Amino acid sequence: MRSKVLLLAIGLLVADSALASPCKPRSSSIDQDGSILLFNPQTGTSRTRTIILDPDTGRLRDKDTGIQICAYYGSANTIFDPANFAFCQNGNTGPNTAFDYMTCQIVSGKLSCTAPQAACPTDDDGVSLGCTTVDGQLNNEFYYKTQPGLGTYLYISSGSPNGYTPVNVIAQEA
C-alpha cells in the first residue's frame, strides 16, 4: 500500500485555535534526527515540510529526508508532562528511551495519534536519571505552546496539561 501525503501541523499545519494558518515548521538543527520540530519560528530560516503517513505502520515521516516523527520525552520529568514532536533519533528510539514512535491515522479529516506515556527525569543538577515508559498508558491528544522569541512547539499528551493549549490537527490527503 502506498504512503499518504498529508498537509498538516507538520508541513502545512492547519489547526483550530490560534494556529489557524499554514505554519512553517523547522527543527532546531535542520534535517537532523533527534531535532525538536518548531512551528512559526521567530528567528532563523525555515521551510515548509510535507509529512507522510505510512498506512501500513501508522508512522509519520518527513517526505524529503525520510526521517520519522516521534514523541520526545527529554523535557518530561513525569509521565504527565507533554512530549514534543521531534525527528526520531537513530539508535535512541523505542521504549525506555528519550524518543518513541507514535502510531497515527486519519479520523474524520483529523490526525489522530497515540504515543506511550514516558518520562526522562533529571536530578537537581540536571543529570538524567534515565527514561521510563509506562506499559499500557498512552498519550493521545495534541497541544501547543508558544515560547517567546523561539516559536510554537507541538506536543502529544493526555488530560489537560497546565499552560498548554489543546489543538486539532487537520489532515489533508494530497
ZITARA-V608441 format. One record per pair of residues at least 24 apart in sequence whose C-alpha atoms are under 7 Angstrom apart, sorted by the first residue. I is the first residue (numbers start at 1). GAP is how many residues later the second one is. D is the distance in Angstrom with one decimal. If there is no record, write none. Layout:
<<I;GAP;D> <I;GAP;D>>
This chain:
<<3;49;6.5> <3;50;5.9> <3;51;4.6> <3;52;6.1> <4;48;5.7> <4;49;5.3> <4;50;6.3> <4;51;7.0> <4;169;6.5> <5;46;6.4> <5;47;4.5> <5;48;6.4> <5;168;5.7> <5;169;5.5> <6;44;6.6> <6;45;5.6> <6;46;5.5> <6;47;6.8> <6;165;5.9> <6;166;5.3> <6;167;5.0> <6;168;6.1> <7;43;6.2> <7;44;6.8> <7;164;5.8> <7;165;5.2> <7;166;6.7> <8;161;6.3> <8;162;5.8> <8;163;5.0> <8;164;6.7> <9;160;5.8> <10;39;6.4> <10;40;6.8> <10;41;6.2> <11;37;5.5> <11;38;3.9> <11;39;4.3> <11;40;5.8> <12;36;6.7> <12;37;6.9> <13;156;7.0> <14;155;6.3> <14;156;5.5> <15;152;6.3> <15;153;5.5> <15;154;5.0> <15;155;5.9> <16;151;6.1> <16;152;5.9> <17;150;6.4> <24;24;4.6> <25;24;6.8> <31;34;6.8> <33;34;6.7> <33;54;5.1> <33;55;5.6> <33;56;4.8> <33;57;6.6> <34;52;6.3> <34;53;5.0> <34;54;5.2> <34;55;4.2> <35;51;5.5> <35;52;5.4> <36;48;6.7> <36;49;6.2> <36;50;4.1> <36;51;6.4> <37;48;5.9> <37;49;5.1> <37;116;6.7> <38;113;6.3> <38;114;5.8> <38;115;5.2> <39;112;5.9> <39;113;4.9> <39;114;6.0> <40;111;5.2> <40;112;5.9> <41;109;5.8> <41;110;4.4> <41;111;7.0> <42;107;5.8> <42;108;5.2> <42;109;5.4> <43;107;6.6> <58;45;4.8> <58;46;4.7> <58;47;6.1> <59;43;6.2> <59;44;5.4> <59;45;6.0> <70;29;6.1> <70;30;5.5> <70;31;4.8> <70;32;5.7> <71;28;5.6> <71;29;5.4> <71;30;6.3> <71;31;6.5> <71;44;6.7> <72;26;5.7> <72;27;4.6> <72;28;6.8> <73;25;5.0> <73;26;6.2> <73;45;6.5> <73;46;5.7> <73;47;6.0> <74;24;5.3> <74;46;5.5> <75;45;7.0> <76;43;5.0> <76;44;5.7> <76;45;6.5> <77;42;5.4> <77;43;5.5> <77;44;4.0> <77;45;6.8> <78;41;4.9> <78;43;6.6> <79;38;5.5> <79;39;4.9> <79;40;4.9> <81;80;7.0> <82;73;5.8> <82;74;5.7> <82;75;4.7> <83;72;5.3> <83;73;5.4> <83;74;6.4> <84;70;6.0> <84;71;4.4> <84;72;6.6> <85;69;5.8> <85;70;5.6> <95;38;5.7> <96;35;4.9> <96;36;4.5> <96;37;5.0> <97;34;5.3> <98;33;6.2> <106;65;6.8> <109;61;6.0> <109;62;5.5> <109;63;6.7> <110;58;6.8> <110;59;5.6> <110;60;4.4> <110;61;5.0> <111;58;5.5> <111;59;6.1> <111;60;5.5> <113;27;5.7> <114;24;6.1> <114;25;5.5> <114;26;4.6> <115;24;5.2> <115;25;6.6> <142;24;5.9> <142;25;5.6> <142;26;6.6> <143;24;5.3>>
